[in-house]
Amino acid sequence: MSRKMISIFTVFMVLALVITSCTSAPTAAVATEQPTAMSQQPAVPPTAQPQAAPSGYGQAVKAIRDRGKIICGGRTDLAGFGYLDANGKNIGFDIDICRAVAAAMFGDPEAVEVRPLTAAERGPALQTGEVDILSRNATWTSSRDAQWGNFTWVVFYDGQGFLVPVDSGIDTIEQLDGATICVTSGTTTELNLADAFRQRNLNFTPLTFEDTASVYNNYEQGRCDAATSDKSQLAAVRSGFSDPSAHKILDITISKEPLTPSVPSGDDQWFDIVKVVVWGLIDAEELGVTQANVDSMKSSDNVEVRRLLGAEGDWGQADLSISADAIATAIKAVGNYGEIYDRYMGPNGDAFTLDRGLNNLWTNGGLIYGIPLR
Amino acid sequence: MANQTSNSSRSLSREIPLWRDERVLKVAAQILSAVLVIGLLVWLAGNVVSAANQRGLSLGFRFLKESAGFPIGETPIPYDPSRSFAYAFLVGVLSTLKVSVVGIVFATMLGIIVGIARLSSNWLVNRLALAYIEIHRNIPLLVLLFLWYTGVFITLPRVQDSITWPGPVYLNQRGLFITWPRLTSTGAVFVISILAAIILASVAWSMLSRYQIKTGRSTYYGWVSLAILLLVPLLGWFLAGGAPVRFDTPVLQGFNFQGGLHLTPEFTALLIGLVTYTAAFIAEVVRAGIQAVSRGQQEAARALGLRYWQVLSLVIMPQAMRVIIPPLISQYLNLVKNSSLAFFIGYPELFFIGRTTTNQAGRAIQVILLVMTVYLAISLITSLVLNIYNRRIQLVER
């Protein structure tokens, strides 16, 4: 009897082993990525130099080089910023920032693995070094800077607004007194909303979800009287509604939302590389370098252009251990700042059209300003 | 004789080498596994601490005193964003307890009914119960929750076109609004009279029923208790001098109904999901318990002339309870733990607020530890209470 039991048990064990090995095969690509991301990058610094002063300098860059690609914390559910195209490819403004960095590092914009994260997951993902860049329309705030990692450079100046049905007749925030408002949990939006209403002595009932789709689905169904988020996000989701014209974005901005890619703390070299790529994209627009003319511009009369593209002089590339034409490669891959913006949100944008406003270059009355590359 | 055996075993053990002595091996195996388990735990904890240090993450709990800043939609106690993270966490704990306690009560009632129906000799009742159990046991709870929330509650009419039932009770996609009695200033007297009625009625019941069993003379204890239960509160109503209870009717005002009892779609969907899902498992537990009581008991009780419900409540159930309680405890614990799925349908319970705190305070490890500790505490207390009850109803063996 017991011998029989043992043999049955053994058969089950073998079966279980076979099944687990089978099912893990397709996910192996992802599964093996995880340990490398986890073990190589964060574990290398302590073993290599446990007590050296600038402890992680260059370590993240080394880990990324060894891995051969950048792990980019992004999203797949927000039109314009991070979404899927008809072929299921992850595209968007935020994703292109990652692709630009990958092009600068490896000469290949495809050397990126996008990890989709929810709003509440992104902080821990950056803290633990699970991602190399967090480019997922995250607002830069002082406490996030202190806790999450290092914020590089503002790539999108946004502000929080409200989305309401047109037939509600609401125009001001005071008219929202007593309303139910849909909001994503774990965001600055959630905090600003509470502040804005408390400051004005207004009441509201929040309905929060971590999943952005749930937030707007509930709003569209009428469970909430209004939805609130960054105005760019509201414009993006409105474009996906069954009847976009039935909803309007109120002409109120209750907060400053500087959306900024960030990197884990520890490796200043990596921090600098990401910043320099962003500056390069902005400077390229200012200097008139585009995806189309980047090769011919290498022989431009303008020394600033030639320096940017690595044809002459130095912009610190040796110290950052990347090639002189890194910025040129990045521009060739994704275009300059304005081209990236227009691709998704310009007049003929793929996702929706949003006036550049504050996101114009400083020379055009906006706030987008790149540090000179020299 | 005894001396001889111990002598012989000693001489035997001398012949057996240490590594083949079963007693030594047993102890050694225990020590080895204890060392392995403790070592693993220490290694894991050390790993967390060193990883946190490496990234400059603080592992303290001081952040709990800071102002939370985030709003919470549905709170059992008053809350505003200026309160601390600790207080927000407390709100989450209470929300979890609220849905768990209400859920356990309803799931038990529904579970017993379905379990008994499953054993009914009526073909239709029996099959309906079977269908109910199989549907609910074989669909994941998360799917059921989404079905109730997105499929039923969110698709209800808008506030302006509410479904109105007599009461008035309003049902719309903002939830269920029920006219609800609220105590007025004279309400205390009335409440005391109700409590007094309950105590008096139960005393009368136990004394008179004992008297009836002892003497065999009918005391009509059921009727007497019922009369006390009705008359004493009536007296209290008049003593209160003026209506002690006022009916709070929901009125559409601005964006939403104000007043009355408001059950949000998130809470209601979660409650219905948890209750119907857990009740299916409880029904099976109840069925197993009833079937564990031998058929002879039932036949003997019937032969004595007891009615069906008397057989069930006086003979079968008291014996079945002994089999039912232990697995019932784990169903209760499952319900409490499953309430964390509310996260996906926007009911701000413990896990939901834990997630938000993780993000807003940037302290993942501490929050996860807190959430785990609270669930563990709730579960341990639940099983402790039920184990005490279980010990009381167990068969006393002499």
Interface residues (C-beta under 8 A of the other chain):
Chain A: P42 P45 P46 A119 A120 G123 P124 Q127 T128 G129 S143 R144 Q147 W148 D177 G178 A179 T180 S185 G186 T187 E190 L191 L193 A194 D195 R198 F204 T205 P206 L207 T208 F209 E210 D211 S214 N217 N218 Q221 G222 R223 D225 P264 S265 G266
Chain B: S50 A51 Q54 R55 G56 L57 G69 F70 P71 I72 G73 E74 D80 P81 S82 T150 I154 T155 R158 Q173 R174 Q253 G254 F255 N256 P265 E266 F343 F344 G346 P348 F352 R355 T356 T358 N359 Q360 G362 A364
